[in-house]
Amino acid sequence: MKTLAIILSLATAMPLLGRAELTLAKDGKAECVILREPGTTAPEQYALNELAETLKQVTGAQFTVQEAGEDVPEHAIIVGPGPAAKALFPDVPFDQLGQEEIVIKTSGGRLLLAGGRPRGTLYAVAQFLQGSCGVRWWTPWASQIPSRPTLTVGALDVRYAPVFESRDPFWFPAFNAAWAVRNFSNSQSAGIPENLGGCIRYKGFVHTFYPLVPPAEHFAAHPEWFAEVNGKRVTNNAQLCLMNQELRDFVVNRVKEWLRESPEARIVSVSQNDCFNPCTCPLCKAKDDAEGSHAGTMLDFVNYVAEKIEPEFPQVAIDTLAYQYTRKPPKTIRPRPNVIVRLCSIECNFREPLDAPANAAFADDIRGWSAICNRLYIWDYTTDFGHYVQPHPNWFVLGPNLRFFAANHVRGVFEQGAYQSYASEFSELRAWVLAQLLWNPAKGDRALINEFLDGYYGPAATPIRHYLELMHGASAGWNLTCFSKTDTPFDQFKTLAQAEQLWRDAEAAVADDATFLPRVQRGRMWLGYVWLSLWDKLRQECTDAGGTWPLPASRKEFAEAWLKLAEGDPALPWTKVTHVNESGRTPAQFVAPFLKD
């Protein structure tokens, strides 16, 4: 897998560097046709339309789409794994391609863009348009379509299956079906319809113990189904009694009911509540003590459910968590083949890579689970839930972390970010970079970041790049959590004054550009959140250092300007902030105390 990912990174550069084998357009006129195969599926038809429309935007040429017959034109793009593709490219094992595997291949004057079903051809087209044509879809509202009236591609021979079977860059800008398909995300959060290839479908998603066994309905009659904590059966912030046989059989039936209600689901969550307090009854305690982890009872329970549902639902996997108190792998129990274990990184230092010494315990756990689990997923955290719009310098660990996951045979990754609002701190950058890395973790993450900055911020990219380096350097040695406070070492006057100047430089560079200016203004809003939060402290630091205060003297005046920026431009919905944290605090609620000054 890793070798294939590296090959793809190299191969996609070939069209711009290698011998021109196929001319797609010359001086704004199409030099080939696009072939629609018999039996084309709805996603493949969508891919074909995307190809024709985007090539027209790139070259200015109108590409003819025609049905593939016995006589294939000498210059043609064949889209999808149909009869023409099989006849012209007999060395491609179409019947062996995975559901998302892609093939991009030239032969003579013909180009093949195809893949497995349902999504492979979609991704082949997206990969070709990006790798060979220079197209970028930064966000649902911002793209890069180069102008190339004459477009040629060199020799191509790519076959690639994504390293991760489940890829979810869980940031608010990523919740757009067309953007997700173009950037290789199969997240259920994007609501990708079947005609766009569909996506990973869950029943439940996480923390499903009480949805499966509601205490209000069952505790009175069956207190023994619920956790025993300090000698008492409880339901408040607690779990289930996982060794209770009657409960196990009840959950089996409930899971079957869920799946009958949702036949499209291929994964069902049977997972702990979002709290601690596992059961410590004699049976549960004995199992966990023997396994050296509360994952003992969890995995024993989930294996039982998975075994019992398998005859009726052989295509469904049970997803459970290795989270907080269940994070450590058990000594002897192994997950069944139809069980997904989702390991969570919530306790980690997100300023450092997850395989760094600061995160040694988590690294040990991922290696332990990797050794015993065929379908290991990761729930990773890429934002500060307490402060969505506060600087969170984790940008440079995104790539190393995904490569660490790939090296440990992780099969699926959920990258949880600020998922409730536009305009959170660098949400657009993280969504795009994560989507690209989830598709191919061998890509250079620093190069992706720089590419995004240049494409999305235009002339303002250089000072913003310096800002990233500044904040990354200033945060060295700090334990950056996903619930950090506004008390970090980089929230000092000296650093923030430099940061403020960099964002002013960025804004000045695009002051007359209606496209780039609103994008850059978000950055000063993120920094303004810290200025407002620490106003008195920072004023004192400025005075002590003999510095010049870079903001208005009045916090109220600054708060009013900040709130106006957070309210956004109605013509640009992505500029509006609705949440400044996961709990639902609004920008107006945040600034309310400062408006009294």
Secondary structure as the mmCIF struct_conf table of DSSP 4:
data_model
#
loop_
_struct_conf.conf_type_id
_struct_conf.id
_struct_conf.beg_label_comp_id
_struct_conf.beg_label_asym_id
_struct_conf.beg_label_seq_id
_struct_conf.end_label_comp_id
_struct_conf.end_label_asym_id
_struct_conf.end_label_seq_id
HELX_RH_AL_P HELX_RH_AL_P1 LYS A 2 ALA A 11
TURN_TY1_P TURN_TY1_P1 THR A 12 ALA A 13
HELX_RH_AL_P HELX_RH_AL_P2 MET A 14 LEU A 17
BEND BEND1 GLY A 18 GLY A 18
STRN STRN1 ALA A 20 LYS A 26
TURN_TY1_P TURN_TY1_P2 ASP A 27 GLY A 28
STRN STRN2 LYS A 29 ALA A 30
BEND BEND2 CYS A 32 CYS A 32
STRN STRN3 VAL A 33 ARG A 36
HELX_LH_PP_P HELX_LH_PP_P1 GLU A 37 GLU A 37
TURN_TY1_P TURN_TY1_P3 PRO A 38 GLY A 39
HELX_RH_AL_P HELX_RH_AL_P3 ALA A 42 THR A 59
STRN STRN4 VAL A 65 GLU A 67
BEND BEND3 GLU A 70 ASP A 71
BEND BEND4 GLU A 74 HIS A 75
STRN STRN5 ALA A 76 VAL A 79
BEND BEND5 GLY A 80 GLY A 82
HELX_RH_AL_P HELX_RH_AL_P4 PRO A 83 LEU A 88
TURN_TY1_P TURN_TY1_P4 PRO A 90 ASP A 91
BEND BEND6 VAL A 92 VAL A 92
HELX_RH_3T_P HELX_RH_3T_P1 PHE A 94 GLN A 96
TURN_TY1_P TURN_TY1_P5 GLN A 99 GLU A 100
STRN STRN6 ILE A 102 SER A 107
TURN_TY1_P TURN_TY1_P6 GLY A 108 GLY A 109
STRN STRN7 ARG A 110 GLY A 115
BEND BEND7 GLY A 116 GLY A 116
TURN_TY1_P TURN_TY1_P7 ARG A 117 ARG A 119
HELX_RH_AL_P HELX_RH_AL_P5 GLY A 120 GLY A 131
TURN_TY1_P TURN_TY1_P8 SER A 132 CYS A 133
STRN STRN8 ARG A 136 THR A 139
TURN_TY1_P TURN_TY1_P9 PRO A 140 TRP A 141
STRN STRN9 ALA A 142 GLN A 144
BEND BEND8 PRO A 149 THR A 150
STRN STRN10 LEU A 151 GLY A 154
STRN STRN11 ASP A 157 TYR A 160
BEND BEND9 VAL A 163 VAL A 163
BEND BEND10 GLU A 165 GLU A 165
STRN STRN12 SER A 166 PHE A 170
BEND BEND11 TRP A 171 TRP A 171
HELX_RH_3T_P HELX_RH_3T_P2 PHE A 172 ALA A 174
HELX_RH_AL_P HELX_RH_AL_P6 ALA A 177 ARG A 182
TURN_TY1_P TURN_TY1_P10 ASN A 183 PHE A 184
HELX_RH_3T_P HELX_RH_3T_P3 GLN A 188 ALA A 190
TURN_TY1_P TURN_TY1_P11 GLY A 191 GLY A 191
HELX_RH_3T_P HELX_RH_3T_P4 GLU A 194 LEU A 196
TURN_TY1_P TURN_TY1_P12 GLY A 197 GLY A 197
STRN STRN13 TYR A 202 LYS A 203
BEND BEND12 GLY A 204 GLY A 204
BEND BEND13 VAL A 206 VAL A 206
HELX_RH_AL_P HELX_RH_AL_P7 PHE A 209 LEU A 212
BEND BEND14 VAL A 213 VAL A 213
HELX_RH_AL_P HELX_RH_AL_P8 PRO A 215 HIS A 218
TURN_TY1_P TURN_TY1_P13 PHE A 219 ALA A 221
HELX_RH_3T_P HELX_RH_3T_P5 PRO A 223 TRP A 225
STRN STRN14 PHE A 226 PHE A 226
STRN STRN15 GLU A 228 VAL A 229
TURN_TY1_P TURN_TY1_P14 ASN A 230 GLY A 231
STRN STRN16 LYS A 232 ARG A 233
TURN_TY1_P TURN_TY1_P15 ASN A 236 ASN A 237
STRN STRN17 LEU A 240 LEU A 240
TURN_TY1_P TURN_TY1_P16 LEU A 242 MET A 243
HELX_RH_AL_P HELX_RH_AL_P9 GLN A 245 GLU A 261
TURN_TY1_P TURN_TY1_P17 PRO A 263 GLU A 264
BEND BEND15 ARG A 266 ARG A 266
STRN STRN18 ILE A 267 SER A 269
BEND BEND16 ASP A 274 CYS A 275
BEND BEND17 CYS A 281 CYS A 281
HELX_RH_AL_P HELX_RH_AL_P10 PRO A 282 GLU A 291
TURN_TY1_P TURN_TY1_P18 GLY A 292 GLY A 292
BEND BEND18 SER A 293 SER A 293
TURN_TY1_P TURN_TY1_P19 HIS A 294 HIS A 294
HELX_RH_AL_P HELX_RH_AL_P11 ALA A 295 ILE A 309
TURN_TY1_P TURN_TY1_P20 GLU A 310 GLU A 312
TURN_TY1_P TURN_TY1_P21 PRO A 314 GLN A 315
STRN STRN19 ALA A 317 ALA A 322
HELX_RH_3T_P HELX_RH_3T_P6 GLN A 324 THR A 326
BEND BEND19 LYS A 328 LYS A 328
HELX_LH_PP_P HELX_LH_PP_P2 PRO A 329 PRO A 330
BEND BEND20 LYS A 331 THR A 332
TURN_TY1_P TURN_TY1_P22 PRO A 337 ASN A 338
STRN STRN20 VAL A 339 CYS A 344
TURN_TY1_P TURN_TY1_P23 ILE A 346 GLU A 347
BEND BEND21 CYS A 348 CYS A 348
TURN_TY1_P TURN_TY1_P24 PHE A 350 ARG A 351
BEND BEND22 GLU A 352 GLU A 352
TURN_TY1_P TURN_TY1_P25 LEU A 354 ASP A 355
BEND BEND23 ALA A 356 ALA A 356
HELX_RH_3T_P HELX_RH_3T_P7 PRO A 357 ASN A 359
HELX_RH_AL_P HELX_RH_AL_P12 ALA A 360 ILE A 372
BEND BEND24 ASN A 374 ARG A 375
STRN STRN21 LEU A 376 TYR A 381
BEND BEND25 THR A 383 THR A 383
TURN_TY1_P TURN_TY1_P26 PHE A 385 GLY A 386
TURN_TY1_P TURN_TY1_P27 TYR A 388 VAL A 389
BEND BEND26 GLN A 390 GLN A 390
HELX_RH_3T_P HELX_RH_3T_P8 TRP A 395 VAL A 397
HELX_RH_AL_P HELX_RH_AL_P13 LEU A 398 ALA A 407
TURN_TY1_P TURN_TY1_P28 ASN A 408 HIS A 409
STRN STRN22 VAL A 410 GLN A 416
BEND BEND27 GLN A 420 GLN A 420
TURN_TY1_P TURN_TY1_P29 TYR A 422 ALA A 423
TURN_TY1_P TURN_TY1_P30 GLU A 425 PHE A 426
HELX_RH_AL_P HELX_RH_AL_P14 SER A 427 TRP A 439
TURN_TY1_P TURN_TY1_P31 PRO A 441 ALA A 442
BEND BEND28 LYS A 443 LYS A 443
HELX_RH_AL_P HELX_RH_AL_P15 ASP A 445 TYR A 457
HELX_RH_3T_P HELX_RH_3T_P9 GLY A 458 ALA A 460
HELX_RH_AL_P HELX_RH_AL_P16 ALA A 461 ALA A 474
TURN_TY1_P TURN_TY1_P32 SER A 475 GLY A 477
TURN_TY1_P TURN_TY1_P33 CYS A 482 PHE A 483
BEND BEND29 THR A 486 THR A 486
TURN_TY1_P TURN_TY1_P34 PRO A 489 PHE A 490
BEND BEND30 GLN A 492 GLN A 492
HELX_RH_AL_P HELX_RH_AL_P17 PHE A 493 ALA A 509
TURN_TY1_P TURN_TY1_P35 VAL A 510 ASP A 512
TURN_TY1_P TURN_TY1_P36 ALA A 514 THR A 515
HELX_RH_AL_P HELX_RH_AL_P18 PHE A 516 SER A 533
TURN_TY1_P TURN_TY1_P37 LEU A 534 LEU A 534
HELX_RH_AL_P HELX_RH_AL_P19 TRP A 535 ALA A 545
TURN_TY1_P TURN_TY1_P38 GLY A 546 GLY A 546
BEND BEND31 LEU A 551 LEU A 551
BEND BEND32 ALA A 553 ALA A 553
HELX_RH_AL_P HELX_RH_AL_P20 ARG A 555 GLU A 567
STRN STRN23 ASP A 569 ASP A 569
TURN_TY1_P TURN_TY1_P39 PRO A 570 ALA A 571
STRN STRN24 LEU A 572 LEU A 572
HELX_RH_3T_P HELX_RH_3T_P10 PRO A 573 THR A 575
BEND BEND33 VAL A 580 ASN A 581
TURN_TY1_P TURN_TY1_P40 GLU A 582 SER A 583
HELX_RH_AL_P HELX_RH_AL_P21 PRO A 587 VAL A 591
HELX_RH_3T_P HELX_RH_3T_P11 ALA A 592 LYS A 596
#
